[in-house]
Amino acid sequence: MPAPADRFPDRSSGFPSGLPHRHLDPRLLRGFLVVVEELHFTRAAARLYVAQQALSRDIRRLERELGAELFVRTTRQVTPTADGERLVPYARRVLEAQDALLAAFAGDGPERPLLVDVNSPGLVSGRVLDRARALAPECELMARFESGLTGAAGEILAGRLDASFGRFAGLDPAVRARLEQQPVRYEPMAVVLPEGHHLAGLDAVPLDALAGETVYAGAGNPRTREWTDLALHLFEGRGIALAPPAPVAVGADEFRRVMAKKRNPVLAVVDFPAMSETVRKPLVGPVPLSPVSLVWRKGLVHPGIDALRRAAGELAAEEGWLRRPADGWIPASDELVMAGQD
């Protein structure tokens, strides 16, 4: 009588196979891949929104489960071992299969609410959401409020959000590979100034006038990295300093209080909500543009996504959102993404 199959090792995978009845948590594989991409535990933990100690524990657990050392760790560097390199394609296939499964069961009709991040009230994303609700009244499209596309993308891939808006080119390429996007708008950028600032009386602020200023653009906030990166591109060679990391101000009152205390201009967009004790001025010379895309998980099937895409297309056509002004500026990397070439 043949012995049960699970008593014999399976050598086809190249990994220790005497692991019957064990269940490998896909979360461990996701953490492993982020460490491989970052080659740094602190940066990887920030991307995953977990403590570094928790990520280190997960990697050690994965190594125990597989019976293999996956990384060589030194005080300065983290590099995958041969087993770590060998695990990468297997881990990606497992997570792709998991994403496909979640996407398949996400498309269960209009009775399941679609969770849509609009970042903040009053932005272009809110207008798209309103139009989508009118186009598909049978769908429940629920608004959520994240603080940046980098953070929202992590929530989308974790299944806690369905769609968001923002600068797709600013996301990590490995994250972009698991998402889809539709360009929505080249949104003109602005600067928010405290009342009494020497530039507050201008109708529009030339970029050259910001030379010597220290401008806040979310530095240090792991959820808004795409915005800080856009600011760094814009400020380069113009003598504009990026304000150092600071605790994130939550709510209009805290934002206004911090502005009054620090007196730093804040990089924003022209639709940024108006607040008392501040003025919002468009930037010119050139006109810097924030490229906004609708972003959702690859493979997601839901009538709400169809409505959002149609709404974004209609509004872009009606409002000319995808027509770049002659003096408009965006980084070269964004040009490729907005043209669908990356």
KAPE-V524929 format. One record per residue. N is the residue number from 1. RES is the residue in one small letter. PHI is phi in whole degrees, -180 to 180 (NA if undefined). NEAR is the number of other C-alpha atoms within 10 Angstrom. Layout:
BEGIN
N,RES,PHI,NEAR
N,RES,PHI,NEAR
END
This chain:
BEGIN
1,m,NA,3
2,p,-65,4
3,a,-73,7
4,p,-55,7
5,a,-61,8
6,d,-77,12
7,r,-88,10
8,f,-110,11
9,p,-69,13
10,d,-100,14
11,r,-92,10
12,s,-67,8
13,s,-82,10
14,g,88,10
15,f,-114,15
16,p,-51,14
17,s,-117,15
18,g,-79,15
19,l,-121,14
20,p,-64,10
21,h,68,7
22,r,-97,8
23,h,-123,8
24,l,-91,12
25,d,-71,11
26,p,-57,14
27,r,-58,12
28,l,-65,18
29,l,-68,21
30,r,-64,16
31,g,-63,22
32,f,-59,26
33,l,-66,20
34,v,-67,19
35,v,-64,25
36,v,-60,20
37,e,-71,15
38,e,-87,15
39,l,54,17
40,h,-164,17
41,f,-69,22
42,t,-66,17
43,r,-65,16
44,a,-62,22
45,a,-62,20
46,a,-63,15
47,r,-63,20
48,l,-89,20
49,y,59,14
50,v,-132,13
51,a,-71,14
52,q,-59,17
53,q,-62,12
54,a,-66,11
55,l,-64,22
56,s,-61,17
57,r,-63,13
58,d,-64,18
59,i,-66,20
60,r,-63,17
61,r,-64,14
62,l,-62,22
63,e,-62,18
64,r,-66,11
65,e,-62,15
66,l,-90,18
67,g,66,15
68,a,-147,17
69,e,-84,16
70,l,-102,22
71,f,-137,22
72,v,-99,12
73,r,-111,14
74,t,-126,8
75,t,-67,5
76,r,-112,6
77,q,-149,11
78,v,-125,16
79,t,-132,18
80,p,-68,19
81,t,-77,15
82,a,-60,13
83,d,-66,17
84,g,-62,19
85,e,-61,14
86,r,-69,15
87,l,-73,21
88,v,-52,15
89,p,-65,11
90,y,-65,13
91,a,-62,17
92,r,-65,14
93,r,-66,11
94,v,-61,14
95,l,-71,16
96,e,-63,14
97,a,-65,12
98,q,-63,13
99,d,-62,19
100,a,-64,16
101,l,-63,13
102,l,-63,17
103,a,-64,19
104,a,-62,14
105,f,-89,12
106,a,-77,18
107,g,-84,18
108,d,-102,13
109,g,97,15
110,p,-69,16
111,e,-70,10
112,r,-88,14
113,p,-62,17
114,l,-97,22
115,l,-93,20
116,v,-119,28
117,d,-83,29
118,v,-108,28
119,n,71,21
120,s,-149,17
121,p,-62,15
122,g,89,13
123,l,-91,17
124,v,-57,21
125,s,-61,25
126,g,-66,18
127,r,-67,16
128,v,-64,25
129,l,-63,23
130,d,-60,13
131,r,-66,18
132,a,-63,23
133,r,-63,19
134,a,-69,13
135,l,-74,16
136,a,-133,17
137,p,-64,13
138,e,-76,13
139,c,-92,21
140,e,-99,16
141,l,-105,23
142,m,-99,15
143,a,-80,21
144,r,-129,16
145,f,-132,13
146,e,-91,20
147,s,-115,18
148,g,163,24
149,l,-70,29
150,t,-59,25
151,g,-66,21
152,a,-64,29
153,a,-61,31
154,g,-62,17
155,e,-68,18
156,i,-63,23
157,l,-68,18
158,a,-85,15
159,g,84,15
160,r,-96,12
161,l,-138,22
162,d,-109,27
163,a,-153,28
164,s,-153,30
165,f,-135,28
166,g,156,29
167,r,-87,27
168,f,-64,28
169,a,-64,23
170,g,-82,21
171,l,-85,20
172,d,-59,15
173,p,-55,13
174,a,-67,11
175,v,-75,15
176,r,-58,19
177,a,-64,12
178,r,-105,16
179,l,-127,19
180,e,-119,16
181,q,-147,23
182,q,-133,19
183,p,-57,24
184,v,-118,28
185,r,-159,27
186,y,-93,24
187,e,-92,21
188,p,-59,22
189,m,-95,20
190,a,-143,24
191,v,-130,24
192,v,-99,24
193,l,-121,23
194,p,-69,23
195,e,-56,17
196,g,91,12
197,h,-63,13
198,h,-66,9
199,l,-99,19
200,a,-66,18
201,g,-83,12
202,l,-77,10
203,d,-70,11
204,a,-145,16
205,v,-103,20
206,p,-66,17
207,l,-57,20
208,d,-60,14
209,a,-71,15
210,l,-87,19
211,a,-58,15
212,g,89,11
213,e,-87,14
214,t,-110,17
215,v,-111,23
216,y,-83,24
217,a,-144,23
218,g,78,26
219,a,-57,21
220,g,90,15
221,n,-89,19
222,p,-67,18
223,r,-87,22
224,t,-125,23
225,r,-59,23
226,e,-65,21
227,w,-74,23
228,t,-62,21
229,d,-64,18
230,l,-62,21
231,a,-62,23
232,l,-62,15
233,h,-61,12
234,l,-69,17
235,f,-77,17
236,e,-56,11
237,g,76,9
238,r,-111,13
239,g,73,15
240,i,-101,20
241,a,-94,17
242,l,-86,21
243,a,-61,17
244,p,-68,12
245,p,-55,12
246,a,-145,12
247,p,-56,10
248,v,-72,14
249,a,-81,13
250,v,-103,9
251,g,95,8
252,a,-63,13
253,d,-64,12
254,e,-66,12
255,f,-60,13
256,r,-65,16
257,r,-64,13
258,v,-65,16
259,m,-60,21
260,a,-64,15
261,k,-81,9
262,k,-84,10
263,r,66,17
264,n,-84,19
265,p,-59,23
266,v,-122,20
267,l,-74,21
268,a,-148,22
269,v,-122,21
270,v,-66,19
271,d,-93,16
272,f,-57,18
273,p,-58,13
274,a,-69,13
275,m,-135,14
276,s,-65,10
277,e,69,13
278,t,-137,18
279,v,-129,18
280,r,-113,26
281,k,-126,22
282,p,-67,21
283,l,-97,25
284,v,-141,19
285,g,74,14
286,p,-81,15
287,v,-87,22
288,p,-73,25
289,l,-119,24
290,s,-99,25
291,p,-77,27
292,v,-108,26
293,s,-122,24
294,l,-83,25
295,v,-127,28
296,w,-148,24
297,r,-70,26
298,k,-59,18
299,g,89,17
300,l,-67,21
301,v,-120,16
302,h,-165,21
303,p,-62,18
304,g,-66,29
305,i,-66,23
306,d,-60,14
307,a,-67,22
308,l,-62,24
309,r,-65,20
310,r,-66,16
311,a,-61,23
312,a,-62,26
313,g,-66,18
314,e,-65,16
315,l,-66,18
316,a,-62,18
317,a,-71,14
318,e,-68,9
319,e,-98,10
320,g,68,13
321,w,-65,20
322,l,-103,18
323,r,-93,12
324,r,-81,16
325,p,-63,13
326,a,-58,8
327,d,-103,11
328,g,-76,17
329,w,-128,19
330,i,-145,18
331,p,-64,15
332,a,-59,10
333,s,-63,12
334,d,-73,20
335,e,-59,15
336,l,-65,12
337,v,-66,19
338,m,-68,22
339,a,-89,10
340,g,75,11
341,q,-102,9
342,d,-150,14
END
